[in-house]
Amino acid sequence: MNEHATNTDITAESATLAPGTRVRICGKPIGVTLNRSTGTVVEPDVWEGYYIIRLDVPALYHHADGREERIQILREASDNLSILPSLAD
């Protein structure tokens, strides 16, 4: 793969993502402020089409009562994920 390739044409929506796959979260998750939009697939979620993502940098979750919490794990839909090229490619 070209070392300057981008991830814009590689979507996760139609793929099955294996644990360890590097991804970029597209868009803004509701109630979450991302400090970095990249992470690694941990496993498929029990909800079909969703994955558990370990974020590279903790995000900030905004509770409805105004509290904030740092989170490292996020559930995200496959249509909101782009697959990042492997460093080995």
C-alpha positions in Angstrom: 0.0 0.0 0.0 1.2 3.5 -0.7 2.6 5.1 2.5 0.7 8.3 1.7 -2.7 6.5 1.2 -5.7 7.9 3.0 -8.5 6.0 4.7 -11.3 7.9 3.0 -12.1 5.0 0.6 -11.9 2.3 3.2 -15.1 2.1 5.1 -16.1 -0.3 7.9 -19.8 -0.4 7.1 -19.7 -3.5 4.9 -16.7 -5.2 6.5 -16.4 -7.4 9.5 -13.8 -5.9 11.7 -11.4 -8.2 13.5 -10.1 -7.3 17.0 -6.9 -5.2 16.6 -8.2 -3.4 13.5 -7.2 0.3 13.6 -10.1 2.7 12.9 -10.9 6.4 12.7 -14.3 7.5 14.2 -16.1 9.7 11.7 -18.4 12.4 12.9 -19.1 13.3 16.6 -20.5 10.6 19.0 -23.5 12.0 20.9 -22.5 13.2 24.4 -18.8 12.6 23.9 -15.9 14.9 23.2 -13.1 13.0 21.4 -9.6 14.2 22.0 -8.4 12.0 19.1 -10.6 10.2 16.6 -8.5 7.0 16.3 -8.6 3.7 18.2 -8.5 -0.1 18.0 -11.4 -2.6 17.6 -11.7 -4.6 20.8 -14.6 -6.8 19.7 -18.0 -6.7 18.0 -20.7 -5.4 20.3 -23.8 -7.4 21.1 -25.8 -4.9 19.0 -25.4 -5.9 15.4 -23.3 -3.5 13.3 -21.6 -2.0 16.4 -18.1 -2.4 17.7 -16.3 -1.8 21.0 -13.4 0.6 20.3 -10.5 1.3 22.6 -9.6 4.9 22.0 -6.0 6.0 21.6 -6.6 8.9 23.9 -9.4 9.0 26.5 -12.5 11.0 25.6 -14.8 13.1 27.7 -18.3 11.7 28.3 -21.0 14.4 29.2 -23.6 12.9 31.5 -27.1 14.4 31.4 -26.8 15.7 34.9 -23.7 17.8 34.0 -21.1 15.5 35.3 -18.1 14.6 33.0 -16.2 11.3 32.9 -13.1 10.3 31.1 -13.7 7.2 29.0 -11.3 4.9 27.1 -13.8 2.5 25.6 -16.6 3.5 23.2 -19.4 1.6 21.4 -19.6 2.9 17.8 -21.6 1.9 14.7 -19.7 0.5 11.7 -21.0 3.2 9.4 -19.2 5.8 11.6 -15.8 4.0 11.3 -13.1 4.1 8.7 -10.4 1.5 8.6 -6.9 2.9 8.9 -4.1 1.4 6.8 -1.8 -1.0 8.7 1.6 0.3 9.6 3.0 -2.9 8.0 1.3 -2.1 4.6 
